[in-house]
Amino acid sequence: MNTLIASLSIWSSLLTAPPEGEAPPPTREEIAPVEEAAPAEEAAPAEEAVPAEEATPAEEAAPTEEDAPTEEAAPAGEATPTEEAVPTEEAAPAEEAAPTEEAAPEPEGKRYTVVPEREGDPPYYSDADIAELRARHGLDPEPPPPQRRALWRCLIADQTCGVTFEVQATSAYALRMRQGDVSVDGDVIRWSSGRAQYDAQLNIPVVTQTIGKAKYTRFTLAPKGGVIASDSRDLWGNFGIAGRYFFGNKRWAPTLEFSTALTMQILGAGRCPSGQGTCAVPTRSPVGVQMDVGVGVGGFGSLVIGGQYDSPLAREDLPEQFRVASSGMFYIGFRGNIIWGLPAVGALTTHALATRLVEAP
């Protein structure tokens, strides 16, 4: 009987023996320590429990303690399940090296791309873009030239200036007239004389034109005031308004000028206070009116033609020496800014000649 049991034991050990090159299944004594270490599985990672699962076949077909051939058939315990767990512990450094794969080296500093500098000013339109834009807005194909600068810091009126102040002088030939004896039909006294006029005016732009970034004055109105001189020591004061229209933006552009004013005589020829001779005396005069129109170039000067009328003061209740007959004049001459000299010289010369050489009848 014992022989039969021994034979069965040998055959079972041969059937359960591992193939060549593999470790034999553990015996019951070897499996026992593993079962005692089971509580350690609670704190151990899942990888360490794998050898315990590999030992499951050994539990199903574990030989008895009496099976001596089992101990002899087992090679030297070089690869037990406990020893197989060692590579799992050695693989731990591989997990520590994982961050090196995720953390890619970053370049030091920031990278910049240098763009070559473009010619001109932004927004860097090409010539074709500019031509298309000007055509879209109805502008001239060629842009206007840059705005020029005015002469003498706008002391002479210019289209590039805003509000300007100027002093003008007029020298003109005058055909003077005065009413004679009212009882005689057509009794009018006429004589030739000279007329000198000095006016100060403040030009205010009322119509302007904008071309690109340049702004030009087209039409100005100016309050003005001054004096008018003629022969026989006659002197009038006047105050009114003047206007000038520019027909272009160039410095020598043609202009159309006009002026109108109220006048009153303040000096005239009369008997001297001493009773001997004739001299300039204050004159009581009603209000008159003066108007002229001219064509010129820029703000330098213009040829003017105009007239003046002095209303009479001939009430019957006034003494004869205080009565004033109606009078007037037509004149043609040159008016310009005194800054460039010629208008001032012409007005002073006319004034002197009319006072010394002409005597009213």
C-alpha positions as CSV (number, residue, x, y, z in Angstrom):
1,M,0.0,0.0,0.0
2,N,2.8,2.3,0.9
3,T,4.4,1.4,-2.4
4,L,1.3,2.4,-4.3
5,I,1.1,5.7,-2.5
6,A,4.8,6.4,-3.2
7,S,4.3,5.6,-6.9
8,L,1.3,8.0,-7.1
9,S,3.3,10.6,-5.4
10,I,6.1,10.3,-7.9
11,W,3.8,10.5,-10.9
12,S,2.0,13.6,-9.5
13,S,5.3,15.3,-8.9
14,L,6.4,14.6,-12.4
15,L,3.1,15.9,-13.9
16,T,3.3,19.1,-11.8
17,A,7.0,19.7,-12.4
18,P,7.7,22.9,-14.4
19,P,9.3,22.9,-17.8
20,E,13.0,23.0,-18.1
21,G,14.4,26.4,-17.3
22,E,11.5,27.4,-15.0
23,A,11.4,27.4,-11.3
24,P,9.6,24.5,-9.6
25,P,6.4,25.2,-7.8
26,P,6.9,26.2,-4.3
27,T,6.4,23.7,-1.5
28,R,4.0,24.1,1.3
29,E,6.7,25.2,3.6
30,E,7.8,27.9,1.2
31,I,4.2,29.1,0.6
32,A,3.6,29.5,4.3
33,P,5.7,32.6,4.9
34,V,3.9,34.2,2.0
35,E,0.5,33.5,3.6
36,E,1.8,35.1,6.9
37,A,2.9,38.2,5.0
38,A,-0.6,38.7,3.6
39,P,-1.5,41.6,6.0
40,A,1.3,43.6,4.4
41,E,-0.7,43.7,1.2
42,E,-2.9,46.5,2.6
43,A,0.0,49.0,2.6
44,A,2.0,47.5,-0.3
45,P,1.4,48.7,-3.9
46,A,-0.5,46.6,-6.4
47,E,2.7,45.6,-8.1
48,E,4.1,43.7,-5.1
49,A,1.0,41.4,-4.9
50,V,1.6,40.0,-8.4
51,P,4.0,37.2,-7.1
52,A,1.3,36.0,-4.7
53,E,-1.0,35.4,-7.6
54,E,1.6,33.5,-9.4
55,A,1.8,31.2,-6.5
56,T,-1.9,30.1,-6.9
57,P,-1.1,26.9,-8.8
58,A,1.2,25.8,-6.1
59,E,-1.7,25.9,-3.6
60,E,-3.9,23.7,-5.9
61,A,-1.3,21.0,-6.4
62,A,1.1,21.4,-3.4
63,P,2.9,18.1,-2.5
64,T,3.0,16.8,1.0
65,E,5.8,17.2,3.4
66,E,6.7,13.6,2.9
67,D,7.5,14.1,-0.8
68,A,11.3,14.1,-0.6
69,P,11.7,14.1,-4.4
70,T,10.0,17.5,-4.5
71,E,12.8,19.0,-2.5
72,E,15.4,17.2,-4.6
73,A,13.8,18.3,-7.9
74,A,13.8,21.9,-7.0
75,P,16.8,23.7,-8.2
76,A,18.7,26.1,-6.0
77,G,16.3,28.7,-4.9
78,E,17.5,31.4,-7.3
79,A,14.2,32.6,-8.6
80,T,11.5,32.3,-5.9
81,P,8.4,34.4,-6.1
82,T,9.8,36.6,-3.4
83,E,13.0,37.2,-5.4
84,E,10.9,38.0,-8.5
85,A,9.4,41.0,-6.8
86,V,12.8,42.6,-6.6
87,P,12.8,43.9,-10.2
88,T,9.5,45.6,-9.3
89,E,11.2,47.6,-6.6
90,E,14.1,48.3,-8.9
91,A,11.7,49.8,-11.5
92,A,10.8,52.6,-9.0
93,P,13.5,55.0,-10.2
94,A,11.9,54.8,-13.7
95,E,8.8,56.5,-12.2
96,E,11.0,59.2,-10.7
97,A,12.6,59.9,-14.1
98,A,9.2,60.5,-15.7
99,P,9.1,64.3,-15.0
100,T,12.2,64.7,-17.1
101,E,10.3,63.5,-20.2
102,E,7.4,66.0,-19.5
103,A,9.6,69.0,-18.7
104,A,11.0,70.1,-22.1
105,P,13.8,72.6,-21.9
106,E,12.5,76.2,-22.4
107,P,14.5,78.6,-24.6
108,E,16.2,81.4,-22.6
109,G,14.7,84.9,-23.1
110,K,12.2,85.9,-25.8
111,R,12.4,85.7,-29.5
112,Y,11.9,88.7,-31.7
113,T,11.4,89.0,-35.4
114,V,13.1,92.1,-36.9
115,V,11.0,93.6,-39.8
116,P,12.9,95.8,-42.2
117,E,12.0,99.5,-41.9
118,R,9.5,100.7,-44.5
119,E,9.8,104.0,-46.4
120,G,7.4,106.8,-45.9
121,D,4.9,107.4,-43.1
122,P,2.1,105.0,-41.9
123,P,-0.3,103.6,-43.1
124,Y,2.2,102.8,-45.9
125,Y,-0.1,103.1,-48.9
126,S,1.4,102.5,-52.3
127,D,1.0,104.9,-55.1
128,A,-1.7,102.8,-56.6
129,D,-3.6,102.8,-53.3
130,I,-3.3,106.6,-53.0
131,A,-4.6,107.1,-56.6
132,E,-7.6,104.8,-55.9
133,L,-8.4,106.6,-52.7
134,R,-8.2,110.1,-54.3
135,A,-10.4,108.9,-57.2
136,R,-13.0,107.4,-54.7
137,H,-13.3,110.8,-52.9
138,G,-13.3,112.9,-56.1
139,L,-9.9,114.5,-55.5
140,D,-7.3,115.5,-58.1
141,P,-5.0,112.7,-59.1
142,E,-2.0,114.7,-57.9
143,P,-1.8,115.9,-54.3
144,P,-1.6,119.6,-53.8
145,P,1.8,121.2,-53.1
146,P,2.7,122.0,-49.5
147,Q,1.3,125.3,-48.2
148,R,3.6,128.3,-48.8
149,R,4.5,130.8,-46.1
150,A,3.2,134.4,-46.1
151,L,5.5,137.3,-46.5
152,W,6.3,139.7,-43.6
153,R,4.5,137.5,-41.1
154,C,1.0,138.3,-42.5
155,L,1.5,142.1,-42.2
156,I,0.3,142.0,-45.8
157,A,-3.0,140.2,-46.3
158,D,-2.5,136.7,-47.7
159,Q,-4.6,133.6,-48.3
160,T,-2.6,131.6,-45.9
161,C,-3.3,134.0,-43.0
162,G,-6.2,134.2,-40.7
163,V,-7.1,137.5,-39.0
164,T,-4.8,140.3,-40.2
165,F,-4.4,144.0,-39.5
166,E,-3.2,146.4,-42.2
167,V,-2.9,150.1,-42.9
168,Q,-3.8,151.1,-46.4
169,A,-3.0,154.3,-48.3
170,T,-4.9,155.7,-51.4
171,S,-3.6,158.2,-53.9
172,A,-6.1,159.2,-56.5
173,Y,-7.1,161.9,-59.0
174,A,-10.4,163.5,-58.0
175,L,-12.9,165.4,-59.9
176,R,-14.6,167.6,-57.3
177,M,-18.0,169.3,-57.6
178,R,-20.0,171.7,-55.4
179,Q,-23.4,173.2,-55.8
180,G,-23.5,176.9,-56.7
181,D,-26.3,179.4,-56.6
182,V,-29.5,177.4,-56.1
183,S,-31.5,180.1,-57.9
184,V,-29.6,179.4,-61.1
185,D,-30.5,176.3,-62.9
186,G,-27.4,173.9,-63.4
187,D,-25.1,176.1,-61.4
188,V,-22.4,173.5,-60.4
189,I,-18.8,174.3,-59.7
190,R,-16.3,171.7,-60.9
191,W,-12.5,171.5,-60.5
192,S,-9.7,168.9,-60.6
193,S,-7.9,167.9,-57.4
194,G,-6.2,165.1,-55.6
195,R,-7.4,162.8,-52.9
196,A,-5.3,161.1,-50.2
197,Q,-6.8,158.5,-47.9
198,Y,-5.4,156.6,-44.9
199,D,-7.3,153.7,-43.5
200,A,-6.7,151.1,-40.8
201,Q,-8.7,147.8,-41.1
202,L,-8.9,144.4,-39.4
203,N,-9.5,141.6,-41.9
204,I,-11.6,138.8,-40.6
205,P,-12.0,135.6,-42.8
206,V,-15.6,134.7,-43.5
207,V,-15.1,132.2,-46.3
208,T,-12.2,129.7,-46.3
209,Q,-11.1,126.7,-48.4
210,T,-9.4,123.6,-47.1
211,I,-7.1,121.6,-49.4
212,G,-5.6,118.7,-47.7
213,K,-4.0,120.0,-44.5
214,A,-3.8,123.6,-45.8
215,K,-6.4,126.2,-45.1
216,Y,-6.8,129.2,-47.4
217,T,-8.8,132.4,-47.0
218,R,-11.2,133.2,-49.8
219,F,-13.2,136.2,-48.6
220,T,-12.6,138.7,-45.8
221,L,-14.6,141.5,-44.2
222,A,-13.0,144.2,-42.2
223,P,-14.2,147.1,-40.1
224,K,-12.2,150.2,-41.1
225,G,-11.7,153.8,-40.2
226,G,-9.5,156.7,-41.3
227,V,-9.2,160.1,-42.8
228,I,-9.5,161.6,-46.2
229,A,-7.6,164.7,-47.3
230,S,-7.9,167.0,-50.4
231,D,-7.2,170.5,-51.5
232,S,-8.2,173.7,-49.6
233,R,-7.2,172.0,-46.3
234,D,-10.4,169.9,-46.5
235,L,-10.3,166.9,-44.1
236,W,-12.9,164.2,-43.6
237,G,-13.2,161.4,-41.2
238,N,-14.7,158.0,-42.3
239,F,-15.6,154.7,-40.7
240,G,-17.2,151.7,-42.4
241,I,-16.5,148.3,-43.8
242,A,-14.2,146.8,-46.4
243,G,-14.1,143.5,-48.2
244,R,-11.7,141.4,-50.3
245,Y,-12.2,138.3,-52.4
246,F,-9.3,136.1,-53.6
247,F,-9.6,134.3,-56.9
248,G,-6.9,131.8,-56.2
249,N,-4.4,130.5,-53.6
250,K,-1.2,131.9,-55.0
251,R,0.6,134.9,-53.6
252,W,-0.2,137.1,-56.7
253,A,-3.7,135.9,-57.2
254,P,-6.2,138.5,-58.5
255,T,-8.6,140.0,-56.0
256,L,-11.8,142.0,-56.0
257,E,-12.0,144.7,-53.3
258,F,-14.7,147.1,-52.2
259,S,-15.3,149.5,-49.3
260,T,-18.1,151.7,-48.1
261,A,-18.2,154.2,-45.2
262,L,-19.9,157.1,-43.7
263,T,-18.0,160.4,-43.9
264,M,-18.2,163.8,-42.1
265,Q,-16.0,166.9,-42.7
266,I,-14.0,167.9,-39.7
267,L,-11.7,170.6,-41.2
268,G,-12.1,173.0,-44.0
269,A,-10.9,176.3,-45.4
270,G,-12.3,179.4,-43.7
271,R,-11.6,182.7,-42.3
272,C,-8.9,182.7,-39.6
273,P,-10.0,183.6,-36.1
274,S,-8.0,186.8,-36.4
275,G,-10.2,187.9,-39.2
276,Q,-7.3,188.1,-41.7
277,G,-6.6,185.6,-44.4
278,T,-7.8,182.0,-44.9
279,C,-6.8,179.0,-42.8
280,A,-8.1,175.5,-41.8
281,V,-10.9,175.8,-39.3
282,P,-13.3,173.2,-37.8
283,T,-16.3,172.7,-40.0
284,R,-19.8,171.7,-39.0
285,S,-20.9,169.1,-41.6
286,P,-23.7,166.7,-42.0
287,V,-23.0,163.0,-42.6
288,G,-22.0,161.9,-46.1
289,V,-21.3,158.5,-47.8
290,Q,-18.3,157.1,-49.7
291,M,-18.0,153.9,-51.8
292,D,-15.4,152.4,-54.1
293,V,-14.5,149.1,-55.9
294,G,-11.2,147.9,-57.1
295,V,-9.3,145.0,-58.7
296,G,-5.9,144.1,-57.3
297,V,-3.2,141.4,-56.8
298,G,-3.0,139.6,-53.5
299,G,-3.0,141.9,-50.6
300,F,-0.4,144.3,-52.1
301,G,-2.7,146.8,-53.8
302,S,-5.5,147.5,-56.2
303,L,-6.8,150.0,-58.7
304,V,-9.9,151.6,-57.4
305,I,-12.7,153.8,-58.7
306,G,-15.3,155.3,-56.5
307,G,-17.2,158.4,-55.4
308,Q,-18.1,160.5,-52.3
309,Y,-21.2,162.6,-51.5
310,D,-21.5,165.2,-48.8
311,S,-25.1,166.2,-47.9
312,P,-26.0,169.9,-47.5
313,L,-26.6,171.8,-44.4
314,A,-28.6,174.8,-45.6
315,R,-31.5,175.3,-43.2
316,E,-33.0,178.8,-43.3
317,D,-32.7,179.2,-39.5
318,L,-28.9,178.9,-39.8
319,P,-26.7,182.0,-40.4
320,E,-25.1,182.2,-43.8
321,Q,-21.6,181.5,-42.6
322,F,-22.6,178.1,-41.2
323,R,-24.5,176.9,-44.2
324,V,-22.9,174.1,-46.3
325,A,-23.8,173.4,-49.9
326,S,-23.9,169.8,-51.2
327,S,-20.7,168.6,-52.8
328,G,-18.9,165.4,-53.8
329,M,-16.2,163.9,-56.0
330,F,-15.4,161.0,-58.3
331,Y,-12.0,159.6,-58.1
332,I,-9.7,156.9,-59.6
333,G,-6.4,155.8,-58.1
334,F,-4.3,153.2,-56.4
335,R,-4.7,151.8,-52.9
336,G,-2.3,149.4,-51.2
337,N,-0.6,148.3,-48.0
338,I,1.9,150.8,-46.7
339,I,4.3,148.0,-45.6
340,W,5.9,147.8,-49.0
341,G,6.3,151.5,-49.3
342,L,4.9,152.6,-52.7
343,P,1.3,153.2,-51.5
344,A,2.5,155.3,-48.6
345,V,4.8,157.4,-50.8
346,G,2.0,158.0,-53.4
347,A,-0.5,159.1,-50.8
348,L,1.9,161.5,-49.0
349,T,2.9,163.0,-52.4
350,T,-0.7,163.5,-53.5
351,H,-1.6,165.0,-50.2
352,A,1.2,167.5,-50.4
353,L,0.6,168.5,-54.0
354,A,-3.2,168.9,-53.5
355,T,-2.8,171.1,-50.5
356,R,-0.2,173.4,-52.0
357,L,-1.1,173.6,-55.6
358,V,-4.9,173.3,-55.8
359,E,-7.2,176.0,-54.6
360,A,-11.0,175.5,-54.6
361,P,-13.0,178.1,-56.5
